[in-house]
Amino acid sequence: MNDRCRCVAQAVFTAVFLCAGIVRAADRPTTEDCIEASDASIQASIAHKLRAARAHFLVCAASSCPADIRKECIRRVDETNAAIPTIIFEAKDESGADISAVRITMDGELITDRLEGTAVPIDPGSHTFVFETAGKPALTKRFVIRESQKDRNEVVVFAPAPTPAPSVPVAKPAGPLPSTPDLNASSESAGLGTQKILAIVAASIGVVGLGVGGVTGALALSEKSDAEKVCPTNPCGATDVDGVNKWKDAVSMGNISTVGFIVGAAGIVGGAVLWLTAPGSRVEPSTQIGFAPGSIRVRATW
């Protein structure tokens, strides 16, 4: 029984050692891998991507690589380590307390998700860093990193999260809303208003018309009296030129007087109607105006 267990144990250990040897052999880069890593490291160094260059140098520095390539890559690893700048990040809250659970990305690439107080390798150049932690607004900063600069210290302070504004309840009115004042009515009551002003103008024209009608009526009567002295009857004879002219003047003055009285009466009546029907007036008149040759008839009811 013991011999059987011993045989089994030997078989297990043999399998483990064989597997380990296979894994070690698989991890060793081939000559082709070494050449590709060496070329890639040179391109990365030219582009100032020193972290990627160092990763390639470590591949071609493996013991399975050709001696000349391996020797050059080992030398370049030391040079690149010296050229890679490092930053020590510190994060604090508004009270000055340290924050360690901070996620940092550089140009969209994750650098670290936790601060341990150790230096973080960074490629030289201008980079945009975003700092994020739970419950705080994210911070964005831009730094210009110099080659070979070691243990640069950068402190970021997170501001407190914005406090949401409290909602204000809208009070409902207890009773009906007050009526909106009529601005037009207020302006009409404060002054005469357009319609009442037009009423005054119409009445003024009416007064002037009555005055013209009265004056020209008096002149027409005077002209008629003079015409009757020269020619008692109208029309006069064709040879009586003076009589014909005087009767023409009398008739013209009479016509002007008639028009003046008509315009005057229409203006006064129209002014009265406009005044009484203006906004704010409580009187609603009904007016009828009639015209006849040489006369005007007005009828109004209130």
Rosetta silent file (secondary structure, phi, psi, omega in degrees, C-alpha in Angstrom):
SEQUENCE: MNDRCRCVAQAVFTAVFLCAGIVRAADRPTTEDCIEASDASIQASIAHKLRAARAHFLVCAASSCPADIRKECIRRVDETNAAIPTIIFEAKDESGADISAVRITMDGELITDRLEGTAVPIDPGSHTFVFETAGKPALTKRFVIRESQKDRNEVVVFAPAPTPAPSVPVAKPAGPLPSTPDLNASSESAGLGTQKILAIVAASIGVVGLGVGGVTGALALSEKSDAEKVCPTNPCGATDVDGVNKWKDAVSMGNISTVGFIVGAAGIVGGAVLWLTAPGSRVEPSTQIGFAPGSIRVRATW
SCORE:     score description
SCORE:     0.000 S_00000001
   1 L     0.000  -42.719  178.979    0.000    0.000    0.000 S_00000001
   2 H   -65.623  -39.030  177.878    2.823    2.405    0.844 S_00000001
   3 H   -62.850  -37.761  179.263    4.609    1.530   -2.404 S_00000001
   4 H   -65.835  -44.067  179.006    1.465    2.367   -4.338 S_00000001
   5 H   -62.609  -38.325  179.722    1.099    5.778   -2.630 S_00000001
   6 H   -64.749  -39.718  178.981    4.759    6.488   -3.281 S_00000001
   7 H   -64.808  -41.426  178.950    4.334    5.754   -6.959 S_00000001
   8 H   -63.376  -44.026 -178.570    1.321    8.001   -7.192 S_00000001
   9 H   -62.769  -41.650  178.272    3.139   10.875   -5.452 S_00000001
  10 H   -62.354  -40.640  179.096    6.121   10.564   -7.771 S_00000001
  11 H   -63.102  -41.164  179.965    3.826   10.673  -10.784 S_00000001
  12 H   -64.497  -46.686 -179.050    2.115   13.823   -9.484 S_00000001
  13 H   -63.588  -37.018  178.967    5.406   15.626   -8.790 S_00000001
  14 H   -63.549  -43.015  179.140    6.724   14.653  -12.217 S_00000001
  15 H   -63.378  -39.680 -179.889    3.608   16.076  -13.903 S_00000001
  16 H   -64.023  -45.528 -179.506    3.920   19.319  -11.926 S_00000001
  17 H   -64.121  -39.486  177.872    7.554   19.808  -12.866 S_00000001
  18 H   -62.483  -44.452  178.844    6.803   19.068  -16.521 S_00000001
  19 H   -61.751  -41.820  179.803    3.951   21.618  -16.523 S_00000001
  20 H   -63.059  -39.429  178.604    6.171   24.211  -14.871 S_00000001
  21 H   -65.592  -40.091  178.459    8.839   23.650  -17.476 S_00000001
  22 H   -63.524  -42.496 -179.793    6.314   24.030  -20.279 S_00000001
  23 H   -63.669  -44.587  179.904    5.005   27.301  -18.779 S_00000001
  24 H   -62.428  -38.590  178.661    8.510   28.698  -18.360 S_00000001
  25 H   -66.889  -37.101  179.182    9.303   27.761  -21.939 S_00000001
  26 H   -69.610  -30.751 -179.360    6.124   29.418  -23.163 S_00000001
  27 H   -74.138  -21.903 -178.126    6.934   32.637  -21.247 S_00000001
  28 L   -74.636  125.403  179.071   10.313   32.961  -22.897 S_00000001
  29 L   -69.827  146.996  176.083   10.185   35.252  -25.995 S_00000001
  30 L   -80.009  172.152  178.529   11.477   33.878  -29.245 S_00000001
  31 H   -60.238  -39.011  177.604   14.129   35.588  -31.296 S_00000001
  32 H   -63.682  -41.571  177.891   11.412   37.048  -33.503 S_00000001
  33 H   -62.667  -39.438 -179.321    9.605   38.385  -30.427 S_00000001
  34 H   -63.686  -43.635 -179.987   12.837   39.953  -29.196 S_00000001
  35 H   -64.715  -43.489  179.055   13.457   41.729  -32.518 S_00000001
  36 H   -63.354  -41.401  179.545    9.849   43.032  -32.668 S_00000001
  37 H   -65.251  -38.772  178.957   10.024   44.249  -29.050 S_00000001
  38 H   -63.837  -45.043  178.426   13.320   46.043  -29.737 S_00000001
  39 H   -64.298  -42.244 -179.535   11.884   47.832  -32.780 S_00000001
  40 H   -65.429  -35.005  179.984    8.659   48.753  -30.927 S_00000001
  41 H   -65.517  -37.818  179.095   10.641   50.140  -27.985 S_00000001
  42 H   -65.328  -43.528  179.237   12.548   52.490  -30.301 S_00000001
  43 H   -63.801  -40.831  179.287    9.308   53.803  -31.869 S_00000001
  44 H   -66.204  -36.676  178.353    7.717   54.314  -28.443 S_00000001
  45 H   -65.513  -40.444  178.379   10.768   56.228  -27.206 S_00000001
  46 H   -62.541  -36.338  179.964   10.619   58.564  -30.204 S_00000001
  47 L   -83.497    5.758  179.884    6.937   59.257  -29.422 S_00000001
  48 L    62.738   25.130  173.195    7.836   59.973  -25.748 S_00000001
  49 L   -95.250   76.629 -170.321    5.720   57.033  -24.617 S_00000001
  50 H   -69.973  -32.589  179.691    8.311   55.968  -22.102 S_00000001
  51 H   -66.112  -41.678  177.241    6.123   53.568  -20.141 S_00000001
  52 H   -67.704  -37.408  178.674    5.331   51.552  -23.275 S_00000001
  53 H   -62.665  -42.200  179.310    8.984   51.678  -24.312 S_00000001
  54 H   -61.934  -39.224  178.864   10.072   50.233  -20.963 S_00000001
  55 H   -62.019  -38.746  178.408    7.578   47.362  -21.343 S_00000001
  56 H   -70.173  -38.173  178.587    9.101   46.487  -24.737 S_00000001
  57 H   -62.976  -36.526  179.424   12.639   46.746  -23.359 S_00000001
  58 H   -66.062  -29.999  177.886   11.791   44.249  -20.626 S_00000001
  59 H   -69.832  -50.424 -177.026   10.671   41.760  -23.287 S_00000001
  60 H   -76.839   -4.358  175.179   13.827   41.992  -25.365 S_00000001
  61 L   -91.140    3.846 -179.941   15.984   41.905  -22.218 S_00000001
  62 L   -66.543  155.557 -176.640   14.860   38.317  -21.498 S_00000001
  63 L   -67.726  -19.631 -179.873   17.538   35.617  -21.265 S_00000001
  64 L   -82.022   -7.621 -178.583   16.109   33.828  -24.309 S_00000001
  65 L   -81.418  158.227  175.316   16.847   36.797  -26.591 S_00000001
  66 L   -57.086  147.821 -170.756   20.051   37.059  -28.630 S_00000001
  67 H   -59.581  -43.533 -177.358   22.969   38.407  -26.565 S_00000001
  68 H   -67.279  -40.643  178.018   23.474   41.664  -28.492 S_00000001
  69 H   -66.919  -42.893 -178.065   19.763   42.537  -28.439 S_00000001
  70 H   -62.651  -42.501 -178.275   19.472   41.518  -24.781 S_00000001
  71 H   -63.174  -43.669 -179.502   22.469   43.655  -23.765 S_00000001
  72 H   -66.602  -39.866 -179.048   21.143   46.749  -25.548 S_00000001
  73 H   -67.708  -38.253  177.840   17.623   46.335  -24.113 S_00000001
  74 H   -62.542  -40.544  178.713   18.952   45.975  -20.550 S_00000001
  75 H   -64.747  -40.835 -178.523   20.896   49.225  -20.985 S_00000001
  76 H   -71.597  -27.174  176.181   17.863   50.998  -22.375 S_00000001
  77 H   -61.758  -45.798  179.656   15.689   49.790  -19.499 S_00000001
  78 H   -63.694  -40.704  179.223   17.903   51.635  -17.013 S_00000001
  79 H   -64.980  -41.708 -178.169   17.901   54.793  -19.170 S_00000001
  80 H   -68.245  -39.936  176.802   14.129   54.705  -19.576 S_00000001
  81 H   -58.739  -37.560  179.093   13.547   54.211  -15.839 S_00000001
  82 H   -72.170  -28.529 -177.003   15.615   57.320  -15.196 S_00000001
  83 H   -86.495  -23.357 -177.492   13.693   59.324  -17.837 S_00000001
  84 L   -70.199  121.203  176.499   10.164   58.355  -16.790 S_00000001
  85 L   -75.526  157.153  178.640    8.697   61.131  -14.584 S_00000001
  86 E  -132.615  149.663  178.889    6.653   60.254  -11.507 S_00000001
  87 E  -128.852  139.661  171.770    3.920   62.072   -9.594 S_00000001
  88 E  -106.339  110.414 -178.760    2.692   61.602   -6.045 S_00000001
  89 E   -89.406  140.065  171.572   -1.012   62.529   -5.963 S_00000001
  90 E  -125.142  138.878  178.133   -2.807   63.666   -2.816 S_00000001
  91 E  -126.543  135.461 -178.831   -6.566   64.064   -2.565 S_00000001
  92 E  -135.869  156.388  174.027   -8.406   65.901    0.209 S_00000001
  93 L   -91.841 -173.796 -175.333  -11.972   66.898    0.980 S_00000001
  94 L   -65.705  -21.300  178.896  -13.179   70.376    1.894 S_00000001
  95 L   -89.970   -3.968 -179.437  -12.160   69.871    5.529 S_00000001
  96 L    95.378    0.108  179.754   -8.600   68.852    4.605 S_00000001
  97 L   -74.931  145.313  179.906   -9.034   65.124    5.323 S_00000001
  98 E   -70.989  146.078  174.663   -7.222   62.661    3.037 S_00000001
  99 L  -123.603  125.444 -179.335   -9.190   60.666    0.470 S_00000001
 100 L  -102.769  -31.165 -178.519   -7.682   57.431   -0.818 S_00000001
 101 L   -79.178   76.465 -177.135  -10.535   55.986   -2.912 S_00000001
 102 L  -125.480  129.449  176.724   -9.810   58.179   -5.942 S_00000001
 103 E   -98.019  125.600 -176.646   -9.991   57.068   -9.570 S_00000001
 104 E  -121.092  128.907  173.121   -7.529   58.897  -11.836 S_00000001
 105 E  -119.904  144.484  177.495   -7.514   58.850  -15.628 S_00000001
 106 E  -119.486  114.791 -178.168   -4.937   60.524  -17.872 S_00000001
 107 L    54.131   37.099  179.517   -6.153   61.421  -21.372 S_00000001
 108 L    86.525   -7.194 -179.857   -8.898   58.817  -20.913 S_00000001
 109 E   -96.699  132.110  178.929   -6.472   56.070  -19.736 S_00000001
 110 E   -68.538  122.657  177.984   -6.915   54.671  -16.239 S_00000001
 111 E   -94.489  -48.184  177.654   -3.813   55.443  -14.146 S_00000001
 112 E  -160.674  156.567  176.322   -4.975   54.205  -10.754 S_00000001
 113 L  -116.045   11.060  177.567   -8.192   53.630   -8.857 S_00000001
 114 L  -161.481  137.322  179.270   -6.742   54.152   -5.381 S_00000001
 115 L   -94.086  125.531 -179.239   -4.121   56.433   -3.853 S_00000001
 116 L  -116.149    7.095 -178.379   -1.552   54.688   -1.668 S_00000001
 117 L    82.491    8.621 -179.660    0.924   57.544   -1.264 S_00000001
 118 L  -101.761  160.876 -179.185    3.298   56.055   -3.845 S_00000001
 119 L   -74.616  139.964 -179.208    4.720   57.658   -6.962 S_00000001
 120 E  -109.574  122.962  179.089    2.807   57.047  -10.204 S_00000001
 121 E   -69.350  136.612 -176.516    4.858   56.798  -13.446 S_00000001
 122 L  -135.455  143.386  173.650    3.658   59.244  -16.121 S_00000001
 123 L   -72.329  144.983  177.813    4.741   59.885  -19.704 S_00000001
 124 L   -67.963  156.351  179.069    6.255   63.347  -20.258 S_00000001
 125 E   122.887 -173.759  179.257    4.191   66.009  -22.006 S_00000001
 126 E   -92.347  126.461 -176.054    0.892   67.844  -21.522 S_00000001
 127 E  -136.163  150.860  175.519   -1.882   65.638  -20.137 S_00000001
 128 E  -104.588  122.943 -178.652   -5.452   66.060  -18.891 S_00000001
 129 E  -108.957  138.063  176.258   -6.194   64.307  -15.598 S_00000001
 130 E  -119.587  125.694 -178.736   -9.677   63.563  -14.273 S_00000001
 131 E  -110.769  128.406 -177.127  -10.079   62.799  -10.543 S_00000001
 132 E  -132.470  138.531  173.223  -13.230   61.042   -9.350 S_00000001
 133 L  -147.688  158.838 -174.166  -14.447   59.927   -5.929 S_00000001
 134 L   -67.116  136.677  174.478  -17.833   58.942   -4.568 S_00000001
 135 L    77.890    6.847 -178.708  -20.203   61.728   -3.553 S_00000001
 136 L  -129.962  149.653  174.287  -18.063   64.567   -4.955 S_00000001
 137 L   -65.584  140.595  179.573  -18.036   66.426   -8.264 S_00000001
 138 L   -66.175  148.788  178.588  -15.249   65.224  -10.558 S_00000001
 139 E  -112.198  140.931  176.782  -12.172   67.425  -10.956 S_00000001
 140 E  -123.558  125.218  179.458  -10.335   68.028  -14.225 S_00000001
 141 E  -134.818  150.765  179.503   -6.776   69.382  -14.257 S_00000001
 142 E  -119.698  124.178 -179.508   -4.140   69.787  -16.956 S_00000001
 143 E  -121.933  146.352  170.890   -0.445   69.336  -16.113 S_00000001
 144 E  -102.338  113.465 -174.594    2.709   69.637  -18.219 S_00000001
 145 E   -97.313  128.159 -179.760    4.994   66.801  -17.102 S_00000001
 146 L   -92.847  143.352  179.378    8.745   67.200  -17.638 S_00000001
 147 L   -63.528  139.880  178.173   10.978   64.266  -18.524 S_00000001
 148 L    72.736    1.475  177.098   13.068   62.826  -15.644 S_00000001
 149 L   -73.307  124.035 -174.616   11.034   64.811  -13.071 S_00000001
 150 L  -112.694  140.761  171.328   10.680   62.556  -10.052 S_00000001
 151 L    55.557   39.802  173.194    8.144   62.534   -7.195 S_00000001
 152 E   -64.833  135.562 -176.109    6.300   65.661   -8.264 S_00000001
 153 E  -104.823  126.010  177.446    3.603   66.367   -5.680 S_00000001
 154 E  -128.449  127.346 -179.079    0.095   67.388   -6.763 S_00000001
 155 E  -111.806  128.189  175.684   -2.742   68.001   -4.285 S_00000001
 156 E  -116.726  138.892 -178.440   -6.376   68.048   -5.427 S_00000001
 157 E  -117.011  120.988  179.122   -9.204   69.223   -3.185 S_00000001
 158 L   -83.842  132.214  176.014  -12.716   67.919   -3.817 S_00000001
 159 L   -80.833  155.323  177.190  -15.546   70.382   -3.246 S_00000001
 160 L   -65.189  152.215  178.015  -18.687   69.231   -1.420 S_00000001
 161 L   -63.820  139.736 -179.932  -21.518   67.916   -3.524 S_00000001
 162 L   -61.720  136.308  178.592  -24.044   70.640   -4.403 S_00000001
 163 L   -82.260  126.274  179.601  -27.049   70.703   -2.114 S_00000001
 164 L   -64.290  139.811  179.994  -30.321   70.405   -4.029 S_00000001
 165 L   -67.164  134.254  179.651  -32.527   73.439   -3.675 S_00000001
 166 L   -65.759  141.932  178.564  -35.552   72.785   -1.441 S_00000001
 167 L   -76.194  134.234 -179.091  -38.838   72.624   -3.249 S_00000001
 168 L  -101.596  118.283  179.411  -41.164   75.488   -2.418 S_00000001
 169 L   -66.503  141.550  179.252  -44.830   74.530   -2.258 S_00000001
 170 L   -88.850  118.008 -178.784  -47.087   76.698   -4.341 S_00000001
 171 L   -74.278  135.088  178.114  -49.822   78.177   -2.195 S_00000001
 172 L   -88.867  138.834 -179.443  -53.307   77.940   -3.629 S_00000001
 173 L   -65.081  138.780 -178.711  -55.464   81.040   -3.377 S_00000001
 174 L   -72.498  -30.305 -177.486  -58.149   80.818   -0.677 S_00000001
 175 L  -129.757 -171.801  179.383  -60.715   82.702   -2.679 S_00000001
 176 L   -66.078  148.149  179.731  -61.392   83.797   -6.230 S_00000001
 177 L   -66.520  141.703  178.375  -58.635   85.657   -7.994 S_00000001
 178 L   -64.760  144.267 -179.181  -59.026   89.432   -8.050 S_00000001
 179 L   -70.174  145.700  179.762  -60.284   90.783  -11.302 S_00000001
 180 L   -78.781  128.378 -178.699  -57.794   92.474  -13.554 S_00000001
 181 L   -64.521  143.388  178.906  -58.418   96.191  -13.806 S_00000001
 182 L   -80.522  106.028 -177.425  -59.522   97.446  -17.190 S_00000001
 183 H   -65.387  -35.388  179.166  -56.667   99.686  -18.276 S_00000001
 184 H   -64.414  -42.392  178.853  -58.692  101.143  -21.130 S_00000001
 185 H   -64.906  -37.600 -179.731  -61.500  102.092  -18.791 S_00000001
 186 H   -65.247  -43.003 -179.802  -58.995  103.606  -16.352 S_00000001
 187 H   -66.758  -35.545  178.258  -57.399  105.686  -19.073 S_00000001
 188 H   -65.744  -40.049 -178.489  -60.829  106.828  -20.311 S_00000001
 189 H   -73.511  -28.748 -178.496  -61.859  107.835  -16.816 S_00000001
 190 H   -71.935  -29.536  179.523  -58.555  109.609  -16.143 S_00000001
 191 L  -130.835 -170.567 -179.353  -59.014  111.892  -19.209 S_00000001
 192 L   -71.339  -33.036 -176.364  -61.656  112.959  -21.692 S_00000001
 193 L    89.748  156.858 -176.241  -60.959  110.105  -24.057 S_00000001
 194 H   -62.759  -43.637 -175.521  -60.667  110.174  -27.833 S_00000001
 195 H   -66.125  -39.053  179.845  -64.414  110.159  -28.521 S_00000001
 196 H   -69.662  -33.518  176.483  -65.146  113.081  -26.196 S_00000001
 197 H   -64.874  -42.344  176.091  -62.321  115.073  -27.756 S_00000001
 198 H   -62.426  -34.612  177.882  -63.866  114.423  -31.187 S_00000001
 199 H   -63.080  -41.372  179.357  -67.206  115.536  -29.755 S_00000001
 200 H   -65.057  -41.274  179.651  -65.695  118.849  -28.683 S_00000001
 201 H   -63.234  -44.791  179.718  -64.130  119.341  -32.118 S_00000001
 202 H   -62.264  -41.885  179.742  -67.418  118.558  -33.877 S_00000001
 203 H   -65.433  -37.412  178.789  -69.311  120.941  -31.620 S_00000001
 204 H   -63.386  -43.140  176.437  -66.725  123.653  -32.234 S_00000001
 205 H   -61.225  -38.227  178.494  -67.125  123.209  -35.988 S_00000001
 206 H   -62.861  -41.813  179.535  -70.893  123.419  -35.464 S_00000001
 207 H   -63.668  -42.792  178.996  -70.602  126.701  -33.579 S_00000001
 208 H   -63.009  -40.907  179.016  -68.387  128.134  -36.320 S_00000001
 209 H   -61.684  -43.021  177.531  -70.868  126.928  -38.948 S_00000001
 210 H   -64.067  -37.025  178.391  -73.771  128.597  -37.148 S_00000001
 211 H   -64.398  -44.678  178.527  -71.730  131.786  -36.876 S_00000001
 212 H   -62.910  -41.345  179.638  -70.930  131.727  -40.578 S_00000001
 213 H   -62.740  -39.604 -179.992  -74.582  131.004  -41.356 S_00000001
 214 H   -67.724  -42.739 -178.220  -75.743  133.919  -39.196 S_00000001
 215 H   -67.931  -47.332 -179.636  -73.271  136.418  -40.633 S_00000001
 216 H   -68.220  -27.715  175.998  -73.835  135.408  -44.253 S_00000001
 217 H   -66.335  -41.432  177.766  -77.585  135.363  -43.636 S_00000001
 218 H   -64.464  -41.357  178.146  -77.458  138.965  -42.479 S_00000001
 219 H   -65.243  -36.128  178.723  -75.372  139.902  -45.507 S_00000001
 220 H   -63.555  -41.373  177.671  -77.834  138.062  -47.768 S_00000001
 221 H   -63.784  -39.045  179.158  -80.715  140.107  -46.382 S_00000001
 222 H   -66.267  -42.461  178.803  -78.744  143.321  -46.919 S_00000001
 223 H   -64.325  -38.289  179.285  -77.868  142.297  -50.493 S_00000001
 224 H   -64.537  -38.965 -179.995  -81.516  141.439  -51.156 S_00000001
 225 H   -65.267  -41.331  178.524  -82.608  144.839  -49.899 S_00000001
 226 H   -66.243  -38.417 -179.287  -80.145  146.615  -52.195 S_00000001
 227 H   -66.496  -37.333 -179.883  -81.209  144.449  -55.150 S_00000001
 228 H   -66.642  -29.768  178.221  -84.912  145.268  -54.588 S_00000001
 229 H   -67.938  -36.779 -179.467  -84.112  148.966  -54.707 S_00000001
 230 H   -82.263  -42.508 -177.324  -82.542  148.592  -58.127 S_00000001
 231 L  -140.570  103.228 -173.191  -84.855  145.881  -59.461 S_00000001
 232 L   -61.567  -30.334 -177.431  -87.962  145.120  -57.373 S_00000001
 233 L  -114.887  150.201  178.395  -88.588  141.800  -59.029 S_00000001
 234 L  -117.651  126.934   10.481  -86.208  138.960  -59.767 S_00000001
 235 L   -87.752  157.170  177.487  -85.149  138.266  -62.423 S_00000001
 236 L   -83.038  175.080  177.982  -84.434  141.697  -63.729 S_00000001
 237 L   -68.901  160.019 -177.303  -84.320  142.662  -67.310 S_00000001
 238 L   -67.215  -24.527 -178.399  -81.343  141.669  -69.387 S_00000001
 239 L   -84.010  -15.234 -178.735  -80.372  145.308  -69.795 S_00000001
 240 L   -90.139   82.023 -175.108  -80.329  145.991  -66.050 S_00000001
 241 H   -67.956  -40.027 -177.827  -76.818  144.649  -65.348 S_00000001
 242 H   -64.119  -41.432  179.273  -76.518  146.214  -61.887 S_00000001
 243 H   -65.524  -41.166  179.766  -79.777  144.684  -60.725 S_00000001
 244 H   -61.346  -43.649 -178.635  -78.820  141.246  -62.054 S_00000001
 245 H   -65.098  -40.476 -178.685  -75.465  141.348  -60.195 S_00000001
 246 H   -66.933  -39.338  177.416  -77.045  142.438  -56.924 S_00000001
 247 H   -66.651  -34.881  175.961  -79.618  139.668  -57.073 S_00000001
 248 H   -63.593  -41.663  178.899  -76.815  137.141  -57.801 S_00000001
 249 H   -64.517  -39.772 -179.686  -74.888  138.355  -54.769 S_00000001
 250 H   -64.599  -43.129  179.876  -77.967  138.086  -52.581 S_00000001
 251 H   -65.455  -41.930  179.791  -78.686  134.536  -53.735 S_00000001
 252 H   -62.006  -44.571  178.204  -75.036  133.476  -53.227 S_00000001
 253 H   -63.253  -36.682  177.823  -74.977  134.865  -49.710 S_00000001
 254 H   -63.901  -42.926  178.094  -78.218  133.091  -48.975 S_00000001
 255 H   -62.552  -43.552  178.494  -76.824  129.777  -50.164 S_00000001
 256 H   -61.651  -40.424  178.911  -73.663  130.223  -48.053 S_00000001
 257 H   -62.255  -42.416  179.728  -75.802  131.059  -45.054 S_00000001
 258 H   -61.576  -46.524  178.961  -77.886  127.925  -45.583 S_00000001
 259 H   -61.642  -41.666  179.094  -74.780  125.716  -45.811 S_00000001
 260 H   -59.858  -44.756  178.470  -73.334  127.368  -42.712 S_00000001
 261 H   -63.538  -39.233 -179.842  -76.497  126.675  -40.712 S_00000001
 262 H   -64.360  -48.506 -179.966  -76.565  123.043  -41.939 S_00000001
 263 H   -63.126  -41.257  179.778  -72.893  122.450  -41.066 S_00000001
 264 H   -62.377  -45.616 -179.638  -73.314  124.196  -37.728 S_00000001
 265 H   -64.967  -42.072  179.483  -76.363  122.177  -36.781 S_00000001
 266 H   -63.537  -39.704  179.533  -74.761  118.906  -37.895 S_00000001
 267 H   -65.382  -42.792 -179.051  -71.593  119.696  -35.913 S_00000001
 268 H   -67.044  -44.784  179.669  -73.454  120.513  -32.716 S_00000001
 269 H   -65.397  -43.775  178.948  -75.715  117.490  -32.978 S_00000001
 270 H   -62.917  -39.858  177.644  -72.822  115.200  -33.908 S_00000001
 271 H   -62.743  -40.772  179.105  -70.748  116.533  -31.032 S_00000001
 272 H   -63.971  -42.491  179.430  -73.590  115.914  -28.615 S_00000001
 273 H   -63.851  -45.244  179.040  -74.038  112.341  -29.875 S_00000001
 274 H   -61.287  -40.719 -179.199  -70.311  111.621  -29.635 S_00000001
 275 H   -65.936  -46.148 -174.747  -70.156  113.039  -26.105 S_00000001
 276 H   -73.992  -22.784  179.602  -73.183  111.175  -24.818 S_00000001
 277 L  -100.370    8.215  179.906  -72.113  107.845  -26.360 S_00000001
 278 L   -67.673  153.971  177.483  -68.481  108.046  -25.215 S_00000001
 279 L   -55.935  135.488 -177.842  -67.122  105.217  -22.953 S_00000001
 280 L    95.617  -14.632  178.057  -68.157  105.819  -19.370 S_00000001
 281 L   -82.631  136.497 -178.577  -71.286  107.694  -20.322 S_00000001
 282 L   -92.775   -2.531 -177.770  -74.498  106.199  -18.965 S_00000001
 283 L   -98.357  130.702  177.722  -76.726  107.955  -21.476 S_00000001
 284 L  -118.848   87.186 -177.085  -77.576  106.151  -24.698 S_00000001
 285 L   -77.378  160.946  173.305  -79.347  108.682  -26.929 S_00000001
 286 E  -122.595  115.835 -172.452  -81.180  107.949  -30.144 S_00000001
 287 E  -121.873  138.114  175.996  -80.678  110.700  -32.687 S_00000001
 288 E  -127.714  130.467 -179.320  -82.158  111.187  -36.169 S_00000001
 289 E  -120.061  132.390  178.717  -80.985  113.896  -38.547 S_00000001
 290 E  -128.444  143.226 -179.881  -82.881  114.895  -41.700 S_00000001
 291 E  -117.349  144.874  176.588  -81.963  117.382  -44.407 S_00000001
 292 E  -143.104  158.664 -179.633  -84.222  119.344  -46.704 S_00000001
 293 L   -55.244  117.265  177.328  -83.577  122.171  -49.151 S_00000001
 294 L    78.461    8.312 -179.072  -82.774  125.192  -47.003 S_00000001
 295 E  -153.592  164.809  175.876  -83.410  123.402  -43.700 S_00000001
 296 E  -138.539  136.385  179.875  -82.178  120.664  -41.324 S_00000001
 297 E  -118.608  129.823 -178.712  -84.326  118.567  -38.997 S_00000001
 298 E  -126.015  132.157  174.652  -82.913  116.922  -35.882 S_00000001
 299 E  -134.056  125.385 -178.682  -84.779  114.591  -33.508 S_00000001
 300 E  -132.181  143.210  177.804  -83.117  113.063  -30.471 S_00000001
 301 E  -127.673  142.758  176.524  -84.524  110.991  -27.630 S_00000001
 302 L  -127.633    0.000    0.000  -82.967  110.178  -24.196 S_00000001
